[in-house]
Amino acid sequence: MHENEIAKEIVDAAYKVHTTLGPGLLESVYQTVLEYELRNRGLRVEAEQAIPVVYEGVRLEVGFRADLIVEDQVIVELKSVETVHPVHKKQLLTHLRLANKRLGLLINFGTLLIKDGISRVVNGL
């Protein structure tokens, strides 16, 4: 499956989760339910996967934890906030670079309409 096909499934699943649960819950709730929904669609999902960082030639095992990695290709960063700030997108881009992935989705479940809460972030795609 190509990154764009995976992203389409993720967006569709996020839409279903958001319309079913609505905004206002904790990020951890959306993460658990979205992970469940993606797995039900037959996708491989890793939650809270540790991504190592190499710093001055030393491999540090837990540089950051990715909220979700789908099909080992797309990183999904979840938020449940009133406003997504530019630093959130930059953070996801850094995660993509460190994990050597090309596509990430920043999904904010705190918006009234989920379409307004989805941002696509690319790393050389």
MOPAC internal coordinates of N, CA, C and O (Angstrom, degrees):
PM7 1SCF
backbone

  N    0.0000 0     0.00 0     0.00 0    0    0    0
  C    1.4532 1     0.00 0     0.00 0    1    0    0
  C    1.5304 1   109.30 1     0.00 0    2    1    0
  O    1.2310 1   120.02 1   -44.14 1    3    2    1
  N    1.3083 1   117.57 1   135.86 1    3    2    1
  C    1.4574 1   123.84 1  -179.78 1    5    3    2
  C    1.5275 1   109.99 1   -82.04 1    6    5    3
  O    1.2310 1   120.49 1   -24.18 1    7    6    5
  N    1.3345 1   116.66 1   155.82 1    7    6    5
  C    1.4718 1   121.57 1  -178.41 1    9    7    6
  C    1.5204 1   112.89 1   -52.79 1   10    9    7
  O    1.2310 1   120.27 1   138.51 1   11   10    9
  N    1.3362 1   117.08 1   -41.49 1   11   10    9
  C    1.4586 1   119.87 1  -177.94 1   13   11   10
  C    1.5293 1   112.16 1   -66.79 1   14   13   11
  O    1.2310 1   120.41 1   143.20 1   15   14   13
  N    1.3256 1   116.83 1   -36.80 1   15   14   13
  C    1.4680 1   120.60 1   176.94 1   17   15   14
  C    1.5280 1   110.45 1   -66.66 1   18   17   15
  O    1.2310 1   120.90 1   139.66 1   19   18   17
  N    1.3199 1   115.88 1   -40.34 1   19   18   17
  C    1.4682 1   120.67 1   177.75 1   21   19   18
  C    1.5239 1   109.79 1   -64.41 1   22   21   19
  O    1.2310 1   120.66 1   135.95 1   23   22   21
  N    1.3405 1   116.34 1   -44.05 1   23   22   21
  C    1.4642 1   120.72 1   179.84 1   25   23   22
  C    1.5227 1   111.08 1   -60.70 1   26   25   23
  O    1.2310 1   120.33 1   140.71 1   27   26   25
  N    1.3108 1   116.98 1   -39.29 1   27   26   25
  C    1.4750 1   120.83 1   178.35 1   29   27   26
  C    1.5277 1   110.19 1   -60.88 1   30   29   27
  O    1.2310 1   120.14 1   136.72 1   31   30   29
  N    1.3163 1   117.34 1   -43.28 1   31   30   29
  C    1.4698 1   121.44 1   178.18 1   33   31   30
  C    1.5254 1   111.19 1   -64.16 1   34   33   31
  O    1.2310 1   120.88 1   139.22 1   35   34   33
  N    1.3287 1   115.92 1   -40.78 1   35   34   33
  C    1.4694 1   120.39 1  -179.82 1   37   35   34
  C    1.5237 1   110.30 1   -64.21 1   38   37   35
  O    1.2310 1   120.51 1   134.29 1   39   38   37
  N    1.3317 1   116.64 1   -45.71 1   39   38   37
  C    1.4658 1   120.92 1   179.96 1   41   39   38
  C    1.5265 1   110.18 1   -62.38 1   42   41   39
  O    1.2310 1   120.41 1   136.54 1   43   42   41
  N    1.3189 1   116.82 1   -43.46 1   43   42   41
  C    1.4664 1   120.63 1   179.01 1   45   43   42
  C    1.5286 1   110.85 1   -62.57 1   46   45   43
  O    1.2310 1   120.57 1   138.19 1   47   46   45
  N    1.3241 1   116.52 1   -41.81 1   47   46   45
  C    1.4678 1   120.85 1   178.69 1   49   47   46
  C    1.5299 1   110.97 1   -66.23 1   50   49   47
  O    1.2310 1   120.56 1   139.13 1   51   50   49
  N    1.3396 1   116.54 1   -40.87 1   51   50   49
  C    1.4714 1   120.48 1   178.34 1   53   51   50
  C    1.5212 1   110.65 1   -62.83 1   54   53   51
  O    1.2310 1   120.61 1   139.90 1   55   54   53
  N    1.3225 1   116.44 1   -40.10 1   55   54   53
  C    1.4667 1   121.07 1   177.11 1   57   55   54
  C    1.5309 1   110.33 1   -59.86 1   58   57   55
  O    1.2310 1   120.86 1   134.06 1   59   58   57
  N    1.3260 1   115.96 1   -45.94 1   59   58   57
  C    1.4713 1   120.27 1  -179.92 1   61   59   58
  C    1.5260 1   110.73 1   -62.20 1   62   61   59
  O    1.2310 1   120.61 1   134.51 1   63   62   61
  N    1.3222 1   116.44 1   -45.49 1   63   62   61
  C    1.4687 1   120.76 1  -179.80 1   65   63   62
  C    1.5301 1   110.31 1   -62.10 1   66   65   63
  O    1.2310 1   120.54 1   134.55 1   67   66   65
  N    1.3230 1   116.57 1   -45.45 1   67   66   65
  C    1.4722 1   120.68 1  -177.44 1   69   67   66
  C    1.5225 1   111.79 1   -66.41 1   70   69   67
  O    1.2310 1   120.11 1   137.94 1   71   70   69
  N    1.3309 1   117.39 1   -42.06 1   71   70   69
  C    1.4649 1   118.88 1  -179.93 1   73   71   70
  C    1.5214 1   111.75 1   -70.47 1   74   73   71
  O    1.2310 1   120.38 1   152.62 1   75   74   73
  N    1.3186 1   116.87 1   -27.38 1   75   74   73
  C    1.4690 1   120.25 1   178.33 1   77   75   74
  C    1.5239 1   111.85 1   -78.78 1   78   77   75
  O    1.2310 1   120.32 1   134.18 1   79   78   77
  N    1.3358 1   117.00 1   -45.82 1   79   78   77
  C    1.4660 1   120.48 1  -175.19 1   81   79   78
  C    1.5212 1   114.16 1   -95.11 1   82   81   79
  O    1.2310 1   120.60 1   151.77 1   83   82   81
  N    1.3347 1   116.45 1   -28.23 1   83   82   81
  C    1.4633 1   120.53 1  -176.05 1   85   83   82
  C    1.5188 1   111.39 1    77.73 1   86   85   83
  O    1.2310 1   120.59 1    -6.12 1   87   86   85
  N    1.3417 1   116.48 1   173.88 1   87   86   85
  C    1.4647 1   120.74 1   178.93 1   89   87   86
  C    1.5233 1   111.11 1   -80.22 1   90   89   87
  O    1.2310 1   121.24 1   -13.76 1   91   90   89
  N    1.3443 1   115.24 1   166.24 1   91   90   89
  C    1.4611 1   119.47 1   170.79 1   93   91   90
  C    1.5082 1   116.49 1   106.83 1   94   93   91
  O    1.2310 1   119.74 1   176.38 1   95   94   93
  N    1.3298 1   118.10 1    -3.62 1   95   94   93
  C    1.4646 1   120.26 1   178.31 1   97   95   94
  C    1.5272 1   109.60 1   -92.48 1   98   97   95
  O    1.2310 1   120.81 1   -10.23 1   99   98   97
  N    1.3130 1   116.06 1   169.77 1   99   98   97
  C    1.4551 1   121.12 1   177.11 1  101   99   98
  C    1.5291 1   110.60 1   -69.01 1  102  101   99
  O    1.2310 1   121.33 1   -29.17 1  103  102  101
  N    1.3118 1   115.05 1   150.83 1  103  102  101
  C    1.4633 1   121.46 1   177.88 1  105  103  102
  C    1.5290 1   111.28 1   -54.66 1  106  105  103
  O    1.2310 1   120.42 1   140.36 1  107  106  105
  N    1.3168 1   116.80 1   -39.64 1  107  106  105
  C    1.4692 1   121.07 1  -177.82 1  109  107  106
  C    1.5282 1   111.98 1   -61.16 1  110  109  107
  O    1.2310 1   120.01 1   147.21 1  111  110  109
  N    1.3186 1   117.58 1   -32.79 1  111  110  109
  C    1.4723 1   121.32 1   178.32 1  113  111  110
  C    1.5275 1   108.99 1   -67.23 1  114  113  111
  O    1.2310 1   120.71 1   131.08 1  115  114  113
  N    1.3241 1   116.26 1   -48.92 1  115  114  113
  C    1.4691 1   119.93 1   179.74 1  117  115  114
  C    1.5239 1   111.00 1   -61.84 1  118  117  115
  O    1.2310 1   120.44 1   141.72 1  119  118  117
  N    1.3150 1   116.77 1   -38.28 1  119  118  117
  C    1.4668 1   120.12 1   179.87 1  121  119  118
  C    1.5200 1   110.49 1   -62.39 1  122  121  119
  O    1.2310 1   120.46 1   133.13 1  123  122  121
  N    1.3102 1   116.72 1   -46.87 1  123  122  121
  C    1.4654 1   121.14 1  -178.70 1  125  123  122
  C    1.5268 1   111.20 1   -63.63 1  126  125  123
  O    1.2310 1   120.55 1   135.56 1  127  126  125
  N    1.3315 1   116.54 1   -44.44 1  127  126  125
  C    1.4580 1   120.28 1  -177.72 1  129  127  126
  C    1.5305 1   111.18 1   -71.21 1  130  129  127
  O    1.2310 1   120.02 1   139.96 1  131  130  129
  N    1.3348 1   117.56 1   -40.04 1  131  130  129
  C    1.4630 1   120.16 1   178.13 1  133  131  130
  C    1.5286 1   110.29 1   -65.02 1  134  133  131
  O    1.2310 1   120.30 1   138.67 1  135  134  133
  N    1.3045 1   117.04 1   -41.33 1  135  134  133
  C    1.4689 1   120.48 1   176.38 1  137  135  134
  C    1.5272 1   110.31 1   -58.35 1  138  137  135
  O    1.2310 1   120.50 1   134.04 1  139  138  137
  N    1.3242 1   116.65 1   -45.96 1  139  138  137
  C    1.4716 1   122.27 1   178.28 1  141  139  138
  C    1.5315 1   110.50 1   -59.30 1  142  141  139
  O    1.2310 1   120.66 1   133.13 1  143  142  141
  N    1.3322 1   116.35 1   -46.87 1  143  142  141
  C    1.4681 1   121.35 1  -178.48 1  145  143  142
  C    1.5263 1   111.21 1   -62.89 1  146  145  143
  O    1.2310 1   120.07 1   136.82 1  147  146  145
  N    1.3252 1   117.46 1   -43.18 1  147  146  145
  C    1.4668 1   120.70 1   179.84 1  149  147  146
  C    1.5170 1   111.38 1   -65.99 1  150  149  147
  O    1.2310 1   120.34 1   139.62 1  151  150  149
  N    1.3184 1   116.95 1   -40.38 1  151  150  149
  C    1.4737 1   119.95 1   177.59 1  153  151  150
  C    1.5315 1   110.98 1   -63.67 1  154  153  151
  O    1.2310 1   120.96 1   141.50 1  155  154  153
  N    1.3394 1   115.77 1   -38.50 1  155  154  153
  C    1.4663 1   119.67 1   177.84 1  157  155  154
  C    1.5216 1   111.79 1   -63.52 1  158  157  155
  O    1.2310 1   120.33 1   155.45 1  159  158  157
  N    1.3115 1   116.98 1   -24.55 1  159  158  157
  C    1.4601 1   121.81 1   177.59 1  161  159  158
  C    1.5246 1   111.92 1   -86.11 1  162  161  159
  O    1.2310 1   120.61 1  -176.08 1  163  162  161
  N    1.3308 1   116.43 1     3.92 1  163  162  161
  C    1.4556 1   121.24 1   176.50 1  165  163  162
  C    1.5149 1   114.76 1    85.99 1  166  165  163
  O    1.2310 1   120.02 1  -165.73 1  167  166  165
  N    1.3267 1   117.57 1    14.27 1  167  166  165
  C    1.4584 1   121.00 1   179.84 1  169  167  166
  C    1.5244 1   111.00 1   -92.65 1  170  169  167
  O    1.2310 1   120.64 1   -33.76 1  171  170  169
  N    1.3314 1   116.38 1   146.24 1  171  170  169
  C    1.4640 1   121.76 1   174.45 1  173  171  170
  C    1.5170 1   108.11 1   -81.91 1  174  173  171
  O    1.2310 1   120.79 1   -52.83 1  175  174  173
  N    1.3205 1   116.10 1   127.17 1  175  174  173
  C    1.4614 1   121.15 1  -176.69 1  177  175  174
  C    1.5222 1   109.53 1  -131.86 1  178  177  175
  O    1.2310 1   121.05 1   -49.44 1  179  178  177
  N    1.3392 1   115.60 1   130.56 1  179  178  177
  C    1.4605 1   122.11 1   172.47 1  181  179  178
  C    1.5223 1   107.34 1  -110.91 1  182  181  179
  O    1.2310 1   120.47 1   -52.15 1  183  182  181
  N    1.3264 1   116.71 1   127.85 1  183  182  181
  C    1.4648 1   121.09 1   179.11 1  185  183  182
  C    1.5185 1   109.81 1  -106.84 1  186  185  183
  O    1.2310 1   121.31 1   -40.24 1  187  186  185
  N    1.3278 1   115.10 1   139.76 1  187  186  185
  C    1.4699 1   121.93 1   176.84 1  189  187  186
  C    1.5261 1   111.90 1    53.87 1  190  189  187
  O    1.2310 1   120.74 1  -141.04 1  191  190  189
  N    1.3273 1   116.18 1    38.96 1  191  190  189
  C    1.4646 1   120.82 1  -179.36 1  193  191  190
  C    1.5190 1   109.86 1   -73.71 1  194  193  191
  O    1.2310 1   120.97 1   -51.55 1  195  194  193
  N    1.3202 1   115.75 1   128.45 1  195  194  193
  C    1.4606 1   121.32 1   178.01 1  197  195  194
  C    1.5255 1   109.32 1   -73.50 1  198  197  195
  O    1.2310 1   121.20 1   -48.12 1  199  198  197
  N    1.3228 1   115.30 1   131.88 1  199  198  197
  C    1.4597 1   121.57 1   177.85 1  201  199  198
  C    1.5262 1   107.04 1  -115.95 1  202  201  199
  O    1.2310 1   120.32 1   -59.43 1  203  202  201
  N    1.3330 1   116.99 1   120.57 1  203  202  201
  C    1.4647 1   119.53 1  -178.28 1  205  203  202
  C    1.5333 1   112.12 1   -71.70 1  206  205  203
  O    1.2310 1   121.29 1   -22.95 1  207  206  205
  N    1.3057 1   115.14 1   157.05 1  207  206  205
  C    1.4541 1   122.90 1   176.11 1  209  207  206
  C    1.5230 1   107.01 1  -124.03 1  210  209  207
  O    1.2310 1   120.71 1   -44.97 1  211  210  209
  N    1.3256 1   116.24 1   135.03 1  211  210  209
  C    1.4598 1   120.62 1   174.27 1  213  211  210
  C    1.5231 1   107.05 1   -99.74 1  214  213  211
  O    1.2310 1   121.29 1   -59.86 1  215  214  213
  N    1.3213 1   115.15 1   120.14 1  215  214  213
  C    1.4565 1   121.68 1  -177.52 1  217  215  214
  C    1.5190 1   108.20 1  -129.39 1  218  217  215
  O    1.2310 1   120.49 1   -58.40 1  219  218  217
  N    1.3155 1   116.66 1   121.60 1  219  218  217
  C    1.4622 1   123.36 1  -177.78 1  221  219  218
  C    1.5354 1   111.45 1    50.31 1  222  221  219
  O    1.2310 1   121.56 1  -137.96 1  223  222  221
  N    1.3309 1   114.62 1    42.04 1  223  222  221
  C    1.4515 1   120.71 1   177.38 1  225  223  222
  C    1.5137 1   115.39 1    79.01 1  226  225  223
  O    1.2310 1   120.10 1  -179.71 1  227  226  225
  N    1.3370 1   117.41 1     0.29 1  227  226  225
  C    1.4587 1   121.49 1  -179.83 1  229  227  226
  C    1.5251 1   109.04 1  -105.94 1  230  229  227
  O    1.2310 1   121.00 1   -51.22 1  231  230  229
  N    1.3137 1   115.68 1   128.78 1  231  230  229
  C    1.4622 1   120.99 1   178.16 1  233  231  230
  C    1.5274 1   109.27 1   -84.71 1  234  233  231
  O    1.2310 1   121.01 1   -64.65 1  235  234  233
  N    1.3304 1   115.68 1   115.35 1  235  234  233
  C    1.4597 1   122.08 1   177.37 1  237  235  234
  C    1.5269 1   106.64 1  -100.81 1  238  237  235
  O    1.2310 1   120.68 1   -62.75 1  239  238  237
  N    1.3172 1   116.31 1   117.25 1  239  238  237
  C    1.4616 1   121.53 1  -168.84 1  241  239  238
  C    1.5252 1   114.71 1   -61.85 1  242  241  239
  O    1.2310 1   119.36 1   143.85 1  243  242  241
  N    1.3069 1   118.84 1   -36.15 1  243  242  241
  C    1.4640 1   118.95 1  -178.81 1  245  243  242
  C    1.5208 1   108.85 1  -117.40 1  246  245  243
  O    1.2310 1   121.32 1   -95.52 1  247  246  245
  N    1.3262 1   115.07 1    84.48 1  247  246  245
  C    1.4549 1   120.05 1   175.12 1  249  247  246
  C    1.5138 1   110.03 1   -76.07 1  250  249  247
  O    1.2310 1   121.14 1   136.46 1  251  250  249
  N    1.3414 1   115.42 1   -43.54 1  251  250  249
  C    1.4591 1   122.10 1   175.12 1  253  251  250
  C    1.5174 1   107.88 1  -161.59 1  254  253  251
  O    1.2310 1   120.82 1   -10.80 1  255  254  253
  N    1.2975 1   116.04 1   169.20 1  255  254  253
  C    1.4596 1   121.79 1   176.52 1  257  255  254
  C    1.5223 1   108.44 1  -116.71 1  258  257  255
  O    1.2310 1   120.99 1   -55.98 1  259  258  257
  N    1.3122 1   115.71 1   124.02 1  259  258  257
  C    1.4615 1   120.78 1   177.44 1  261  259  258
  C    1.5252 1   108.34 1   -79.17 1  262  261  259
  O    1.2310 1   120.48 1   -47.72 1  263  262  261
  N    1.3382 1   116.68 1   132.28 1  263  262  261
  C    1.4697 1   119.42 1   178.81 1  265  263  262
  C    1.5234 1   109.97 1   -55.08 1  266  265  263
  O    1.2310 1   120.47 1   123.26 1  267  266  265
  N    1.3253 1   116.71 1   -56.74 1  267  266  265
  C    1.4661 1   121.82 1   177.00 1  269  267  266
  C    1.5247 1   108.98 1  -142.02 1  270  269  267
  O    1.2310 1   120.85 1   -38.85 1  271  270  269
  N    1.3096 1   115.99 1   141.15 1  271  270  269
  C    1.4607 1   121.63 1   168.85 1  273  271  270
  C    1.5214 1   105.74 1  -123.85 1  274  273  271
  O    1.2310 1   121.07 1   -58.12 1  275  274  273
  N    1.3324 1   115.56 1   121.88 1  275  274  273
  C    1.4649 1   121.19 1  -174.43 1  277  275  274
  C    1.5213 1   109.75 1  -106.68 1  278  277  275
  O    1.2310 1   121.48 1   -52.73 1  279  278  277
  N    1.3285 1   114.78 1   127.27 1  279  278  277
  C    1.4687 1   122.32 1   179.13 1  281  279  278
  C    1.5239 1   112.01 1    54.91 1  282  281  279
  O    1.2310 1   120.17 1  -151.94 1  283  282  281
  N    1.3109 1   117.28 1    28.06 1  283  282  281
  C    1.4622 1   124.12 1  -179.82 1  285  283  282
  C    1.5324 1   112.14 1    54.48 1  286  285  283
  O    1.2310 1   120.82 1  -154.06 1  287  286  285
  N    1.3602 1   116.04 1    25.94 1  287  286  285
  C    1.4576 1   119.81 1  -177.49 1  289  287  286
  C    1.5222 1   114.27 1  -130.48 1  290  289  287
  O    1.2310 1   119.73 1   144.76 1  291  290  289
  N    1.3197 1   118.11 1   -35.24 1  291  290  289
  C    1.4630 1   121.65 1  -173.35 1  293  291  290
  C    1.5272 1   109.87 1  -119.08 1  294  293  291
  O    1.2310 1   120.97 1   -54.79 1  295  294  293
  N    1.3317 1   115.74 1   125.21 1  295  294  293
  C    1.4616 1   120.69 1   175.69 1  297  295  294
  C    1.5247 1   108.25 1   -91.17 1  298  297  295
  O    1.2310 1   120.82 1   -48.05 1  299  298  297
  N    1.3288 1   116.04 1   131.95 1  299  298  297
  C    1.4579 1   121.66 1   177.82 1  301  299  298
  C    1.5216 1   108.04 1  -114.84 1  302  301  299
  O    1.2310 1   121.15 1   -61.26 1  303  302  301
  N    1.3172 1   115.41 1   118.74 1  303  302  301
  C    1.4673 1   122.14 1   176.27 1  305  303  302
  C    1.5174 1   106.98 1  -104.64 1  306  305  303
  O    1.2310 1   120.80 1   -56.65 1  307  306  305
  N    1.3210 1   116.08 1   123.35 1  307  306  305
  C    1.4575 1   121.32 1  -176.12 1  309  307  306
  C    1.5167 1   111.71 1  -105.53 1  310  309  307
  O    1.2310 1   121.52 1   -36.54 1  311  310  309
  N    1.3206 1   114.70 1   143.46 1  311  310  309
  C    1.4591 1   122.62 1   175.16 1  313  311  310
  C    1.5210 1   107.89 1  -135.63 1  314  313  311
  O    1.2310 1   121.14 1   -22.56 1  315  314  313
  N    1.3056 1   115.42 1   157.44 1  315  314  313
  C    1.4588 1   122.05 1   170.56 1  317  315  314
  C    1.5248 1   106.07 1  -140.21 1  318  317  315
  O    1.2310 1   121.45 1  -108.02 1  319  318  317
  N    1.3351 1   114.82 1    71.98 1  319  318  317
  C    1.4562 1   121.92 1  -173.71 1  321  319  318
  C    1.5274 1   109.89 1  -131.10 1  322  321  319
  O    1.2310 1   121.24 1   -15.99 1  323  322  321
  N    1.3143 1   115.24 1   164.01 1  323  322  321
  C    1.4560 1   120.50 1   178.85 1  325  323  322
  C    1.5301 1   111.00 1   -69.14 1  326  325  323
  O    1.2310 1   120.84 1   139.39 1  327  326  325
  N    1.3329 1   115.99 1   -40.61 1  327  326  325
  C    1.4648 1   120.97 1  -177.09 1  329  327  326
  C    1.5236 1   110.50 1  -136.60 1  330  329  327
  O    1.2310 1   121.13 1   -48.19 1  331  330  329
  N    1.3261 1   115.44 1   131.81 1  331  330  329
  C    1.4565 1   121.14 1   171.79 1  333  331  330
  C    1.5225 1   106.86 1   -87.41 1  334  333  331
  O    1.2310 1   120.75 1   -48.61 1  335  334  333
  N    1.3114 1   116.18 1   131.39 1  335  334  333
  C    1.4555 1   121.84 1  -179.17 1  337  335  334
  C    1.5299 1   110.17 1  -100.39 1  338  337  335
  O    1.2310 1   119.83 1   -23.15 1  339  338  337
  N    1.3284 1   117.92 1   156.85 1  339  338  337
  C    1.4727 1   120.66 1   179.48 1  341  339  338
  C    1.5283 1   113.38 1   -53.32 1  342  341  339
  O    1.2310 1   119.82 1   147.88 1  343  342  341
  N    1.3130 1   117.95 1   -32.12 1  343  342  341
  C    1.4656 1   120.68 1  -179.75 1  345  343  342
  C    1.5373 1   111.40 1   -62.67 1  346  345  343
  O    1.2310 1   119.57 1   151.26 1  347  346  345
  N    1.3210 1   118.43 1   -28.74 1  347  346  345
  C    1.4661 1   120.87 1   178.85 1  349  347  346
  C    1.5282 1   110.80 1   -65.26 1  350  349  347
  O    1.2310 1   120.43 1   139.84 1  351  350  349
  N    1.3308 1   116.78 1   -40.16 1  351  350  349
  C    1.4613 1   120.50 1   178.10 1  353  351  350
  C    1.5268 1   110.85 1   -69.81 1  354  353  351
  O    1.2310 1   120.73 1   141.02 1  355  354  353
  N    1.3351 1   116.21 1   -38.98 1  355  354  353
  C    1.4644 1   119.74 1   177.57 1  357  355  354
  C    1.5241 1   110.91 1   -65.43 1  358  357  355
  O    1.2310 1   120.94 1   142.93 1  359  358  357
  N    1.3298 1   115.82 1   -37.07 1  359  358  357
  C    1.4670 1   120.59 1   177.32 1  361  359  358
  C    1.5316 1   109.94 1   -61.53 1  362  361  359
  O    1.2310 1   120.30 1   135.43 1  363  362  361
  N    1.3166 1   117.03 1   -44.57 1  363  362  361
  C    1.4588 1   120.67 1   179.51 1  365  363  362
  C    1.5279 1   110.63 1   -64.50 1  366  365  363
  O    1.2310 1   119.90 1   139.51 1  367  366  365
  N    1.3180 1   117.80 1   -40.49 1  367  366  365
  C    1.4608 1   120.67 1   177.58 1  369  367  366
  C    1.5303 1   110.76 1   -61.45 1  370  369  367
  O    1.2310 1   120.12 1   138.85 1  371  370  369
  N    1.3179 1   117.37 1   -41.15 1  371  370  369
  C    1.4710 1   121.22 1   176.42 1  373  371  370
  C    1.5221 1   110.17 1   -62.19 1  374  373  371
  O    1.2310 1   120.41 1   137.63 1  375  374  373
  N    1.3272 1   116.83 1   -42.37 1  375  374  373
  C    1.4705 1   120.54 1   177.91 1  377  375  374
  C    1.5263 1   110.62 1   -60.90 1  378  377  375
  O    1.2310 1   120.40 1   137.48 1  379  378  377
  N    1.3207 1   116.84 1   -42.52 1  379  378  377
  C    1.4634 1   120.60 1   178.73 1  381  379  378
  C    1.5212 1   110.89 1   -60.81 1  382  381  379
  O    1.2310 1   120.70 1   135.62 1  383  382  381
  N    1.3197 1   116.27 1   -44.38 1  383  382  381
  C    1.4692 1   119.89 1  -179.76 1  385  383  382
  C    1.5219 1   111.39 1   -63.54 1  386  385  383
  O    1.2310 1   120.55 1   133.64 1  387  386  385
  N    1.3334 1   116.56 1   -46.36 1  387  386  385
  C    1.4634 1   120.19 1  -178.17 1  389  387  386
  C    1.5301 1   112.15 1   -65.89 1  390  389  387
  O    1.2310 1   120.43 1   145.79 1  391  390  389
  N    1.3207 1   116.77 1   -34.21 1  391  390  389
  C    1.4678 1   120.97 1  -178.91 1  393  391  390
  C    1.5273 1   112.35 1   -89.73 1  394  393  391
  O    1.2310 1   120.83 1   177.90 1  395  394  393
  N    1.3474 1   116.01 1    -2.10 1  395  394  393
  C    1.4603 1   121.21 1  -178.19 1  397  395  394
  C    1.5305 1   111.94 1    56.94 1  398  397  395
  O    1.2310 1   121.22 1  -133.15 1  399  398  397
  N    1.3284 1   115.27 1    46.85 1  399  398  397
  C    1.4641 1   122.34 1   176.35 1  401  399  398
  C    1.5224 1   107.87 1  -114.38 1  402  401  399
  O    1.2310 1   120.41 1   -22.33 1  403  402  401
  N    1.3229 1   116.82 1   157.67 1  403  402  401
  C    1.4531 1   120.54 1  -175.54 1  405  403  402
  C    1.5248 1   114.45 1  -102.89 1  406  405  403
  O    1.2310 1   119.41 1   158.29 1  407  406  405
  N    1.3367 1   118.73 1   -21.71 1  407  406  405
  C    1.4601 1   120.40 1  -174.82 1  409  407  406
  C    1.5151 1   111.66 1  -135.08 1  410  409  407
  O    1.2310 1   121.62 1   -42.83 1  411  410  409
  N    1.3257 1   114.50 1   137.17 1  411  410  409
  C    1.4529 1   120.81 1   175.64 1  413  411  410
  C    1.5102 1   110.34 1  -137.04 1  414  413  411
  O    1.2310 1   120.91 1   -28.38 1  415  414  413
  N    1.3242 1   115.87 1   151.62 1  415  414  413
  C    1.4544 1   121.93 1   175.00 1  417  415  414
  C    1.5206 1   108.31 1  -120.80 1  418  417  415
  O    1.2310 1   121.01 1   -50.86 1  419  418  417
  N    1.3148 1   115.67 1   129.14 1  419  418  417
  C    1.4585 1   122.38 1   173.18 1  421  419  418
  C    1.5198 1   105.04 1  -101.86 1  422  421  419
  O    1.2310 1   120.73 1   -64.58 1  423  422  421
  N    1.3211 1   116.22 1   115.42 1  423  422  421
  C    1.4642 1   120.86 1  -176.40 1  425  423  422
  C    1.5200 1   108.84 1  -118.30 1  426  425  423
  O    1.2310 1   121.34 1   -60.93 1  427  426  425
  N    1.3371 1   115.04 1   119.07 1  427  426  425
  C    1.4572 1   121.43 1   178.45 1  429  427  426
  C    1.5274 1   109.10 1  -105.28 1  430  429  427
  O    1.2310 1   120.72 1   -70.45 1  431  430  429
  N    1.3184 1   116.23 1   109.55 1  431  430  429
  C    1.4605 1   121.27 1   179.70 1  433  431  430
  C    1.5263 1   112.13 1   -80.80 1  434  433  431
  O    1.2310 1   119.90 1  -179.09 1  435  434  433
  N    1.3327 1   117.80 1     0.91 1  435  434  433
  C    1.4544 1   121.54 1  -179.55 1  437  435  434
  C    1.5147 1   114.23 1   -84.13 1  438  437  435
  O    1.2310 1   119.84 1   179.29 1  439  438  437
  N    1.3247 1   117.90 1    -0.71 1  439  438  437
  C    1.4610 1   121.20 1  -178.45 1  441  439  438
  C    1.5242 1   110.80 1   -88.19 1  442  441  439
  O    1.2310 1   121.17 1   -22.24 1  443  442  441
  N    1.3193 1   115.36 1   157.76 1  443  442  441
  C    1.4595 1   120.47 1   178.26 1  445  443  442
  C    1.5258 1   110.36 1   -67.68 1  446  445  443
  O    1.2310 1   120.70 1   137.23 1  447  446  445
  N    1.3447 1   116.26 1   -42.77 1  447  446  445
  C    1.4635 1   121.86 1   176.00 1  449  447  446
  C    1.5240 1   108.25 1  -114.21 1  450  449  447
  O    1.2310 1   120.21 1   -53.90 1  451  450  449
  N    1.3070 1   117.21 1   126.10 1  451  450  449
  C    1.4650 1   121.01 1  -175.07 1  453  451  450
  C    1.5269 1   111.51 1   -62.56 1  454  453  451
  O    1.2310 1   119.74 1   149.51 1  455  454  453
  N    1.3395 1   118.09 1   -30.49 1  455  454  453
  C    1.4686 1   119.85 1   179.18 1  457  455  454
  C    1.5265 1   111.59 1   -60.15 1  458  457  455
  O    1.2310 1   120.34 1   152.49 1  459  458  457
  N    1.3241 1   116.95 1   -27.51 1  459  458  457
  C    1.4609 1   121.17 1   177.42 1  461  459  458
  C    1.5228 1   112.23 1   -80.46 1  462  461  459
  O    1.2310 1   120.29 1   170.01 1  463  462  461
  N    1.3330 1   117.05 1    -9.99 1  463  462  461
  C    1.4596 1   120.94 1  -176.01 1  465  463  462
  C    1.5237 1   114.03 1  -106.99 1  466  465  463
  O    1.2310 1   119.95 1  -171.88 1  467  466  465
  N    1.3254 1   117.70 1     8.12 1  467  466  465
  C    1.4639 1   120.43 1  -177.63 1  469  467  466
  C    1.5222 1   110.48 1  -110.77 1  470  469  467
  O    1.2310 1   121.04 1   -55.74 1  471  470  469
  N    1.3210 1   115.62 1   124.26 1  471  470  469
  C    1.4663 1   121.79 1   176.08 1  473  471  470
  C    1.5170 1   108.95 1  -124.08 1  474  473  471
  O    1.2310 1   121.55 1   -42.24 1  475  474  473
  N    1.3039 1   114.64 1   137.76 1  475  474  473
  C    1.4575 1   122.10 1   178.24 1  477  475  474
  C    1.5220 1   107.41 1   -99.60 1  478  477  475
  O    1.2310 1   120.50 1   -49.82 1  479  478  477
  N    1.3331 1   116.65 1   130.18 1  479  478  477
  C    1.4618 1   121.84 1  -179.97 1  481  479  478
  C    1.5262 1   107.08 1  -124.31 1  482  481  479
  O    1.2310 1   121.04 1   -50.61 1  483  482  481
  N    1.3395 1   115.62 1   129.39 1  483  482  481
  C    1.4571 1   119.49 1  -177.13 1  485  483  482
  C    1.5213 1   111.35 1  -118.78 1  486  485  483
  O    1.2310 1   121.64 1   -31.16 1  487  486  485
  N    1.3021 1   114.47 1   148.84 1  487  486  485
  C    1.4622 1   123.00 1   177.49 1  489  487  486
  C    1.5267 1   106.47 1  -121.60 1  490  489  487
  O    1.2310 1   120.54 1   -94.38 1  491  490  489
  N    1.3227 1   116.57 1    85.62 1  491  490  489
  C    1.4553 1   120.72 1   177.58 1  493  491  490
  C    1.5037 1   114.78 1    70.35 1  494  493  491
  O    1.2310 1   119.45 1  -155.40 1  495  494  493
  N    1.3218 1   118.66 1    24.60 1  495  494  493
  C    1.4691 1   121.29 1  -178.91 1  497  495  494
  C    1.5080 1   110.24 1   -79.82 1  498  497  495
  O    1.2310 1   120.10 1   180.00 1  499  498  497

